[in-house]
């Protein structure tokens, strides 16, 4: 058969290397973007597509489903959002059959991605799972799906390597991408004092409220945080109170979630997350990646987590062998930051803990700051974006 120029062109297009990326949560999108940009630098001909956020799209990522529509947490929320999730799954699989990628990079989002990994395996697509689901917390049986359908397991917490080893799996610790961000931020020498003055913070201590990056988190955590701040002001009347606004939300979005009016000044800050946290002296932090940022910046904090009632009951039944849920506590192997879950996410329980931190009762604040010193060494790796890129590119 003689190939014409048009035939060659079609053949070239159909075999163009592409990488499917599925990142459905804010932190996952941020890490996926770093990996994508690293791969693009070394291989500008590569095409990247799948599920991601607006920032990924602005850097050349072809979105076939939007992360903003899929980032939900909790059984009830997932059920309510099933239409979006099913459509996204169908669209991804349909595109896989058209584009025939050799490799897929999946990040977190366990229920969706493990089902997708099974389909990808049947279609001959290699699967690199970066930040696999937290099977060490609950649904441990999912580890067998990972074993069956995932080719490379890349983890960001050192203790996960031993967990997978117990199941006969080799997981590679790549370091936590947050550590690279932290080191970059510290080198930037951001003029914190001038910025603090610019947004109207006086010289008093600043309590930061970080209610999360998902709608469900903000709905459940923002008002208990504000109630706690209100009662805390009776003991510490000179405190500044600042609400830190996550990417993807506007200040008005959070104001609209207030269950009632509050008669004390509230600063709303929407900035780079490192800068926002660095403006604060103490924190109430929604459980998640942000707690590590707070720890790296050495800000005393309490960590809170609240699910809907049904999911909370299921968690108590199925989560076994885990004493803590905060990432800092899990990574360092003991409780460094006090945790509040479900009913204890209220001013009644949180105010005394914050007073102890503010007053450094029994050196609780000093001990927390000392323990934070261990965090950077624990998160150290050889450059997460580089190692993840290498894991993906070896299949091309």
PAMIKE-388823 format. One record per residue (C-alpha): y, x, z; residue number from 1. Coordinates in nm, 2 decimals, m for minus. Last residue first. Layout:
BEGIN
+--------+--------+--------+------+
|      v |      u |      w | resi |
+--------+--------+--------+------+
|      Y |      X |      Z |  NUM |
...
+--------+--------+--------+------+
END
This chain:
BEGIN
+--------+--------+--------+------+
|      v |      u |      w | resi |
+--------+--------+--------+------+
|   0.67 |   0.53 |   2.60 |  396 |
|   0.44 |   0.50 |   2.91 |  395 |
|   0.58 |   0.82 |   3.07 |  394 |
|   0.92 |   0.67 |   3.04 |  393 |
|   0.87 |   0.42 |   3.32 |  392 |
|   0.75 |   0.66 |   3.59 |  391 |
|   1.02 |   0.92 |   3.48 |  390 |
|   1.29 |   0.65 |   3.52 |  389 |
|   1.17 |   0.56 |   3.87 |  388 |
|   1.18 |   0.93 |   3.97 |  387 |
|   1.53 |   0.98 |   3.83 |  386 |
|   1.67 |   0.66 |   3.98 |  385 |
|   1.52 |   0.74 |   4.32 |  384 |
|   1.66 |   1.09 |   4.36 |  383 |
|   1.43 |   1.33 |   4.53 |  382 |
|   1.39 |   1.14 |   4.86 |  381 |
|   1.56 |   1.11 |   5.20 |  380 |
|   1.54 |   0.77 |   5.37 |  379 |
|   1.38 |   0.91 |   5.69 |  378 |
|   1.63 |   1.20 |   5.70 |  377 |
|   1.93 |   0.96 |   5.67 |  376 |
|   1.79 |   0.73 |   5.94 |  375 |
|   1.74 |   0.99 |   6.22 |  374 |
|   2.11 |   1.00 |   6.31 |  373 |
|   2.11 |   0.62 |   6.35 |  372 |
|   1.91 |   0.68 |   6.67 |  371 |
|   2.21 |   0.86 |   6.83 |  370 |
|   2.44 |   0.58 |   6.73 |  369 |
|   2.21 |   0.32 |   6.89 |  368 |
|   2.19 |   0.53 |   7.21 |  367 |
|   2.56 |   0.55 |   7.24 |  366 |
|   2.60 |   0.18 |   7.19 |  365 |
|   2.34 |   0.09 |   7.45 |  364 |
|   2.48 |   0.34 |   7.70 |  363 |
|   2.38 |   0.12 |   7.99 |  362 |
|   2.65 |  m0.12 |   7.88 |  361 |
|   2.85 |   0.03 |   7.60 |  360 |
|   3.13 |  m0.23 |   7.67 |  359 |
|   3.15 |  m0.34 |   7.30 |  358 |
|   2.77 |  m0.31 |   7.26 |  357 |
|   2.70 |  m0.51 |   7.58 |  356 |
|   2.96 |  m0.77 |   7.48 |  355 |
|   2.78 |  m0.80 |   7.15 |  354 |
|   2.45 |  m0.87 |   7.31 |  353 |
|   2.60 |  m1.12 |   7.55 |  352 |
|   2.77 |  m1.31 |   7.25 |  351 |
|   2.45 |  m1.32 |   7.05 |  350 |
|   2.24 |  m1.55 |   7.27 |  349 |
|   2.47 |  m1.84 |   7.34 |  348 |
|   2.66 |  m1.78 |   7.02 |  347 |
|   2.36 |  m1.88 |   6.81 |  346 |
|   2.09 |  m1.72 |   6.60 |  345 |
|   1.85 |  m1.74 |   6.89 |  344 |
|   1.70 |  m2.06 |   6.74 |  343 |
|   1.58 |  m1.89 |   6.42 |  342 |
|   1.57 |  m1.51 |   6.48 |  341 |
|   1.80 |  m1.26 |   6.66 |  340 |
|   1.74 |  m0.89 |   6.65 |  339 |
|   1.88 |  m0.61 |   6.87 |  338 |
|   1.93 |  m0.29 |   6.69 |  337 |
|   1.71 |   0.03 |   6.75 |  336 |
|   1.39 |  m0.16 |   6.81 |  335 |
|   1.10 |   0.08 |   6.73 |  334 |
|   0.93 |   0.24 |   6.43 |  333 |
|   1.23 |   0.41 |   6.27 |  332 |
|   1.18 |   0.24 |   5.93 |  331 |
|   1.09 |  m0.10 |   6.08 |  330 |
|   1.38 |  m0.10 |   6.33 |  329 |
|   1.62 |   0.00 |   6.05 |  328 |
|   1.47 |  m0.26 |   5.82 |  327 |
|   1.52 |  m0.55 |   6.07 |  326 |
|   1.20 |  m0.77 |   6.10 |  325 |
|   1.05 |  m0.63 |   6.42 |  324 |
|   0.72 |  m0.67 |   6.61 |  323 |
|   0.50 |  m0.70 |   6.30 |  322 |
|   0.13 |  m0.73 |   6.36 |  321 |
|   0.11 |  m1.08 |   6.24 |  320 |
|   0.33 |  m1.29 |   6.01 |  319 |
|   0.12 |  m1.59 |   5.92 |  318 |
|   0.18 |  m1.85 |   6.19 |  317 |
|   0.53 |  m1.75 |   6.29 |  316 |
|   0.63 |  m1.72 |   5.93 |  315 |
|   0.49 |  m2.07 |   5.86 |  314 |
|   0.71 |  m2.22 |   6.13 |  313 |
|   1.02 |  m2.04 |   6.00 |  312 |
|   0.94 |  m2.15 |   5.64 |  311 |
|   0.93 |  m2.52 |   5.75 |  310 |
|   1.25 |  m2.50 |   5.97 |  309 |
|   1.46 |  m2.33 |   5.71 |  308 |
|   1.50 |  m1.96 |   5.76 |  307 |
|   1.73 |  m1.76 |   5.99 |  306 |
|   1.77 |  m1.39 |   6.03 |  305 |
|   2.01 |  m1.19 |   6.25 |  304 |
|   2.07 |  m0.82 |   6.31 |  303 |
|   2.30 |  m0.68 |   6.58 |  302 |
|   2.52 |  m0.39 |   6.50 |  301 |
|   2.68 |  m0.06 |   6.60 |  300 |
|   2.84 |   0.11 |   6.30 |  299 |
|   2.70 |   0.45 |   6.20 |  298 |
|   2.78 |   0.44 |   5.83 |  297 |
|   2.41 |   0.50 |   5.76 |  296 |
|   2.33 |   0.22 |   6.00 |  295 |
|   2.56 |  m0.03 |   5.84 |  294 |
|   2.42 |   0.05 |   5.50 |  293 |
|   2.07 |   0.01 |   5.63 |  292 |
|   2.16 |  m0.33 |   5.78 |  291 |
|   2.29 |  m0.42 |   5.43 |  290 |
|   1.94 |  m0.39 |   5.29 |  289 |
|   1.82 |  m0.70 |   5.47 |  288 |
|   1.88 |  m0.90 |   5.79 |  287 |
|   2.22 |  m1.06 |   5.80 |  286 |
|   2.46 |  m0.83 |   5.99 |  285 |
|   2.68 |  m0.89 |   6.29 |  284 |
|   2.88 |  m0.58 |   6.29 |  283 |
|   3.09 |  m0.35 |   6.51 |  282 |
|   3.38 |  m0.11 |   6.42 |  281 |
|   3.45 |  m0.24 |   6.08 |  280 |
|   3.65 |  m0.09 |   5.79 |  279 |
|   3.35 |   0.12 |   5.69 |  278 |
|   3.15 |  m0.20 |   5.63 |  277 |
|   3.40 |  m0.31 |   5.37 |  276 |
|   3.43 |   0.03 |   5.20 |  275 |
|   3.06 |   0.06 |   5.17 |  274 |
|   3.03 |  m0.30 |   5.03 |  273 |
|   3.29 |  m0.24 |   4.76 |  272 |
|   3.55 |  m0.50 |   4.82 |  271 |
|   3.60 |  m0.87 |   4.91 |  270 |
|   3.74 |  m0.89 |   5.26 |  269 |
|   3.83 |  m1.21 |   5.43 |  268 |
|   4.02 |  m1.17 |   5.75 |  267 |
|   3.99 |  m1.46 |   6.00 |  266 |
|   4.27 |  m1.54 |   6.24 |  265 |
|   4.17 |  m1.78 |   6.52 |  264 |
|   4.18 |  m2.16 |   6.53 |  263 |
|   3.86 |  m2.23 |   6.34 |  262 |
|   3.81 |  m2.53 |   6.13 |  261 |
|   3.47 |  m2.70 |   6.09 |  260 |
|   3.14 |  m2.65 |   5.91 |  259 |
|   3.29 |  m2.37 |   5.71 |  258 |
|   3.10 |  m2.33 |   5.38 |  257 |
|   3.40 |  m2.40 |   5.16 |  256 |
|   3.57 |  m2.09 |   5.31 |  255 |
|   3.28 |  m1.89 |   5.19 |  254 |
|   3.31 |  m2.00 |   4.82 |  253 |
|   3.69 |  m1.96 |   4.85 |  252 |
|   3.65 |  m1.59 |   4.92 |  251 |
|   3.45 |  m1.55 |   4.60 |  250 |
|   3.08 |  m1.48 |   4.57 |  249 |
|   2.88 |  m1.28 |   4.32 |  248 |
|   2.92 |  m0.96 |   4.52 |  247 |
|   2.91 |  m1.02 |   4.90 |  246 |
|   3.22 |  m1.13 |   5.10 |  245 |
|   3.27 |  m0.95 |   5.43 |  244 |
|   3.41 |  m1.19 |   5.69 |  243 |
|   3.65 |  m1.00 |   5.93 |  242 |
|   3.74 |  m1.08 |   6.29 |  241 |
|   4.00 |  m0.86 |   6.46 |  240 |
|   3.94 |  m0.83 |   6.83 |  239 |
|   4.23 |  m0.85 |   7.08 |  238 |
|   4.10 |  m1.14 |   7.28 |  237 |
|   3.78 |  m0.96 |   7.40 |  236 |
|   3.61 |  m1.20 |   7.65 |  235 |
|   3.75 |  m1.52 |   7.51 |  234 |
|   3.73 |  m1.36 |   7.16 |  233 |
|   3.35 |  m1.34 |   7.19 |  232 |
|   3.34 |  m1.72 |   7.20 |  231 |
|   3.51 |  m1.75 |   6.86 |  230 |
|   3.32 |  m1.46 |   6.71 |  229 |
|   2.99 |  m1.63 |   6.81 |  228 |
|   3.10 |  m1.96 |   6.65 |  227 |
|   3.20 |  m1.76 |   6.34 |  226 |
|   2.86 |  m1.59 |   6.32 |  225 |
|   2.68 |  m1.92 |   6.38 |  224 |
|   2.89 |  m2.07 |   6.09 |  223 |
|   2.81 |  m1.79 |   5.84 |  222 |
|   2.44 |  m1.77 |   5.90 |  221 |
|   2.26 |  m2.08 |   5.77 |  220 |
|   2.47 |  m2.17 |   5.46 |  219 |
|   2.54 |  m1.80 |   5.39 |  218 |
|   2.17 |  m1.71 |   5.39 |  217 |
|   2.08 |  m2.01 |   5.16 |  216 |
|   2.35 |  m1.91 |   4.91 |  215 |
|   2.23 |  m1.56 |   4.89 |  214 |
|   2.42 |  m1.24 |   4.94 |  213 |
|   2.43 |  m1.21 |   5.32 |  212 |
|   2.63 |  m1.33 |   5.62 |  211 |
|   2.81 |  m1.00 |   5.69 |  210 |
|   3.05 |  m1.06 |   5.98 |  209 |
|   3.26 |  m0.75 |   6.07 |  208 |
|   3.41 |  m0.71 |   6.42 |  207 |
|   3.73 |  m0.50 |   6.40 |  206 |
|   3.86 |  m0.32 |   6.70 |  205 |
|   4.23 |  m0.33 |   6.74 |  204 |
|   4.48 |  m0.11 |   6.55 |  203 |
|   4.60 |  m0.38 |   6.32 |  202 |
|   4.41 |  m0.51 |   6.01 |  201 |
|   4.65 |  m0.65 |   5.75 |  200 |
|   4.47 |  m0.57 |   5.42 |  199 |
|   4.70 |  m0.28 |   5.34 |  198 |
|   4.67 |  m0.13 |   5.69 |  197 |
|   4.29 |  m0.10 |   5.66 |  196 |
|   4.33 |   0.05 |   5.31 |  195 |
|   4.56 |   0.31 |   5.44 |  194 |
|   4.33 |   0.40 |   5.72 |  193 |
|   4.02 |   0.41 |   5.50 |  192 |
|   4.16 |   0.65 |   5.24 |  191 |
|   3.82 |   0.70 |   5.05 |  190 |
|   3.70 |   1.05 |   5.08 |  189 |
|   3.48 |   1.00 |   4.77 |  188 |
|   3.21 |   1.25 |   4.91 |  187 |
|   3.11 |   0.99 |   5.17 |  186 |
|   3.07 |   0.73 |   4.90 |  185 |
|   2.85 |   0.95 |   4.69 |  184 |
|   2.63 |   1.03 |   4.99 |  183 |
|   2.60 |   0.66 |   5.08 |  182 |
|   2.51 |   0.56 |   4.72 |  181 |
|   2.24 |   0.83 |   4.71 |  180 |
|   2.10 |   0.70 |   5.04 |  179 |
|   2.11 |   0.34 |   4.92 |  178 |
|   1.86 |   0.44 |   4.64 |  177 |
|   1.59 |   0.49 |   4.91 |  176 |
|   1.35 |   0.77 |   4.85 |  175 |
|   1.09 |   0.77 |   4.57 |  174 |
|   0.78 |   0.72 |   4.79 |  173 |
|   0.48 |   0.69 |   4.55 |  172 |
|   0.21 |   0.44 |   4.63 |  171 |
|  m0.15 |   0.54 |   4.58 |  170 |
|  m0.39 |   0.25 |   4.66 |  169 |
|  m0.71 |   0.25 |   4.86 |  168 |
|  m0.61 |  m0.03 |   5.08 |  167 |
|  m0.53 |   0.19 |   5.38 |  166 |
|  m0.33 |   0.41 |   5.13 |  165 |
|  m0.11 |   0.11 |   5.06 |  164 |
|   0.01 |   0.10 |   5.43 |  163 |
|   0.03 |   0.48 |   5.45 |  162 |
|   0.28 |   0.49 |   5.16 |  161 |
|   0.47 |   0.19 |   5.29 |  160 |
|   0.59 |   0.38 |   5.60 |  159 |
|   0.82 |   0.59 |   5.38 |  158 |
|   1.03 |   0.29 |   5.27 |  157 |
|   1.16 |   0.29 |   4.91 |  156 |
|   0.83 |   0.23 |   4.73 |  155 |
|   0.71 |   0.29 |   4.38 |  154 |
|   0.38 |   0.14 |   4.28 |  153 |
|   0.26 |   0.24 |   3.93 |  152 |
|  m0.01 |   0.06 |   3.72 |  151 |
|   0.02 |  m0.29 |   3.87 |  150 |
|  m0.23 |  m0.57 |   3.79 |  149 |
|  m0.54 |  m0.52 |   4.00 |  148 |
|  m0.41 |  m0.33 |   4.30 |  147 |
|  m0.10 |  m0.53 |   4.32 |  146 |
|  m0.31 |  m0.85 |   4.31 |  145 |
|  m0.52 |  m0.70 |   4.59 |  144 |
|  m0.20 |  m0.63 |   4.79 |  143 |
|  m0.12 |  m1.00 |   4.76 |  142 |
|  m0.37 |  m1.06 |   5.04 |  141 |
|  m0.11 |  m0.93 |   5.28 |  140 |
|   0.08 |  m1.25 |   5.26 |  139 |
|   0.31 |  m1.13 |   5.54 |  138 |
|   0.50 |  m0.83 |   5.66 |  137 |
|   0.31 |  m0.54 |   5.50 |  136 |
|   0.31 |  m0.74 |   5.18 |  135 |
|   0.69 |  m0.68 |   5.16 |  134 |
|   0.70 |  m0.73 |   4.78 |  133 |
|   0.71 |  m0.41 |   4.56 |  132 |
|   1.03 |  m0.21 |   4.55 |  131 |
|   0.97 |  m0.06 |   4.20 |  130 |
|   0.66 |  m0.20 |   4.03 |  129 |
|   0.57 |  m0.03 |   3.71 |  128 |
|   0.36 |  m0.24 |   3.49 |  127 |
|   0.20 |  m0.13 |   3.16 |  126 |
|   0.18 |  m0.40 |   2.90 |  125 |
|  m0.15 |  m0.48 |   2.74 |  124 |
|  m0.10 |  m0.86 |   2.71 |  123 |
|  m0.35 |  m0.94 |   2.98 |  122 |
|  m0.17 |  m0.69 |   3.21 |  121 |
|   0.16 |  m0.86 |   3.13 |  120 |
|   0.02 |  m1.20 |   3.24 |  119 |
|  m0.10 |  m1.06 |   3.57 |  118 |
|   0.23 |  m0.87 |   3.63 |  117 |
|   0.41 |  m1.20 |   3.57 |  116 |
|   0.23 |  m1.37 |   3.85 |  115 |
|   0.31 |  m1.07 |   4.07 |  114 |
|   0.67 |  m1.08 |   3.95 |  113 |
|   0.74 |  m1.44 |   4.03 |  112 |
|   0.59 |  m1.45 |   4.38 |  111 |
|   0.70 |  m1.10 |   4.47 |  110 |
|   1.07 |  m1.10 |   4.38 |  109 |
|   1.09 |  m0.71 |   4.44 |  108 |
|   1.17 |  m0.51 |   4.12 |  107 |
|   0.96 |  m0.51 |   3.80 |  106 |
|   0.98 |  m0.25 |   3.53 |  105 |
|   0.78 |  m0.34 |   3.23 |  104 |
|   0.61 |  m0.11 |   2.98 |  103 |
|   0.48 |  m0.10 |   2.62 |  102 |
|   0.71 |  m0.38 |   2.50 |  101 |
|   0.56 |  m0.63 |   2.25 |  100 |
|   0.89 |  m0.77 |   2.14 |   99 |
|   0.76 |  m1.12 |   2.03 |   98 |
|   0.48 |  m1.16 |   2.29 |   97 |
|   0.70 |  m1.02 |   2.56 |   96 |
|   0.98 |  m1.27 |   2.45 |   95 |
|   0.75 |  m1.57 |   2.51 |   94 |
|   0.64 |  m1.42 |   2.85 |   93 |
|   1.01 |  m1.39 |   2.96 |   92 |
|   1.10 |  m1.73 |   2.84 |   91 |
|   0.81 |  m1.90 |   3.02 |   90 |
|   0.89 |  m1.72 |   3.34 |   89 |
|   1.26 |  m1.81 |   3.32 |   88 |
|   1.18 |  m2.18 |   3.25 |   87 |
|   0.94 |  m2.19 |   3.55 |   86 |
|   1.20 |  m2.03 |   3.78 |   85 |
|   1.48 |  m2.26 |   3.67 |   84 |
|   1.27 |  m2.57 |   3.71 |   83 |
|   1.12 |  m2.45 |   4.04 |   82 |
|   1.46 |  m2.42 |   4.21 |   81 |
|   1.40 |  m2.70 |   4.47 |   80 |
|   1.05 |  m2.56 |   4.54 |   79 |
|   1.19 |  m2.21 |   4.59 |   78 |
|   1.46 |  m2.34 |   4.83 |   77 |
|   1.20 |  m2.52 |   5.04 |   76 |
|   0.97 |  m2.22 |   5.06 |   75 |
|   1.24 |  m1.97 |   5.16 |   74 |
|   1.47 |  m1.74 |   4.97 |   73 |
|   1.65 |  m1.80 |   4.64 |   72 |
|   1.78 |  m1.56 |   4.38 |   71 |
|   1.68 |  m1.73 |   4.06 |   70 |
|   1.99 |  m1.87 |   3.91 |   69 |
|   2.21 |  m1.57 |   3.97 |   68 |
|   1.94 |  m1.34 |   3.83 |   67 |
|   2.00 |  m1.50 |   3.49 |   66 |
|   1.73 |  m1.54 |   3.23 |   65 |
|   1.71 |  m1.39 |   2.87 |   64 |
|   1.96 |  m1.12 |   2.95 |   63 |
|   2.00 |  m0.83 |   2.71 |   62 |
|   2.12 |  m0.53 |   2.91 |   61 |
|   2.40 |  m0.34 |   2.73 |   60 |
|   2.61 |  m0.23 |   3.03 |   59 |
|   2.80 |  m0.56 |   3.06 |   58 |
|   2.46 |  m0.73 |   3.08 |   57 |
|   2.37 |  m0.53 |   3.39 |   56 |
|   2.69 |  m0.63 |   3.55 |   55 |
|   2.62 |  m1.00 |   3.48 |   54 |
|   2.29 |  m0.99 |   3.65 |   53 |
|   1.93 |  m0.93 |   3.55 |   52 |
|   1.62 |  m1.08 |   3.40 |   51 |
|   1.47 |  m0.94 |   3.07 |   50 |
|   1.61 |  m0.68 |   2.83 |   49 |
|   1.65 |  m0.31 |   2.78 |   48 |
|   1.65 |  m0.14 |   2.44 |   47 |
|   1.59 |   0.23 |   2.41 |   46 |
|   1.77 |   0.44 |   2.14 |   45 |
|   1.99 |   0.61 |   2.39 |   44 |
|   1.69 |   0.79 |   2.55 |   43 |
|   1.81 |   1.04 |   2.81 |   42 |
|   2.14 |   0.86 |   2.90 |   41 |
|   1.97 |   0.53 |   2.85 |   40 |
|   1.70 |   0.61 |   3.10 |   39 |
|   1.95 |   0.70 |   3.37 |   38 |
|   2.16 |   0.39 |   3.29 |   37 |
|   1.85 |   0.17 |   3.32 |   36 |
|   1.75 |   0.32 |   3.65 |   35 |
|   2.10 |   0.27 |   3.80 |   34 |
|   2.11 |  m0.08 |   3.67 |   33 |
|   1.77 |  m0.16 |   3.82 |   32 |
|   1.90 |  m0.05 |   4.16 |   31 |
|   2.20 |  m0.28 |   4.15 |   30 |
|   2.00 |  m0.57 |   4.01 |   29 |
|   1.74 |  m0.53 |   4.29 |   28 |
|   2.03 |  m0.54 |   4.55 |   27 |
|   2.16 |  m0.87 |   4.40 |   26 |
|   1.83 |  m1.04 |   4.35 |   25 |
|   1.64 |  m1.13 |   4.03 |   24 |
|   1.55 |  m0.80 |   3.88 |   23 |
|   1.29 |  m0.81 |   3.60 |   22 |
|   1.32 |  m0.53 |   3.35 |   21 |
|   1.13 |  m0.53 |   3.01 |   20 |
|   1.17 |  m0.19 |   2.84 |   19 |
|   1.20 |  m0.16 |   2.46 |   18 |
|   1.08 |   0.09 |   2.21 |   17 |
|   1.15 |  m0.02 |   1.85 |   16 |
|   0.82 |  m0.10 |   1.69 |   15 |
|   0.93 |  m0.43 |   1.53 |   14 |
|   1.25 |  m0.28 |   1.42 |   13 |
|   1.09 |   0.02 |   1.25 |   12 |
|   0.84 |  m0.20 |   1.07 |   11 |
|   1.11 |  m0.43 |   0.95 |   10 |
|   1.31 |  m0.13 |   0.82 |    9 |
|   1.01 |   0.02 |   0.65 |    8 |
|   0.93 |  m0.30 |   0.48 |    7 |
|   1.29 |  m0.32 |   0.35 |    6 |
|   1.27 |   0.04 |   0.22 |    5 |
|   0.95 |  m0.04 |   0.04 |    4 |
|   0.61 |   0.07 |   0.17 |    3 |
|   0.34 |   0.13 |  m0.09 |    2 |
|   0.00 |   0.00 |   0.00 |    1 |
+--------+--------+--------+------+
END
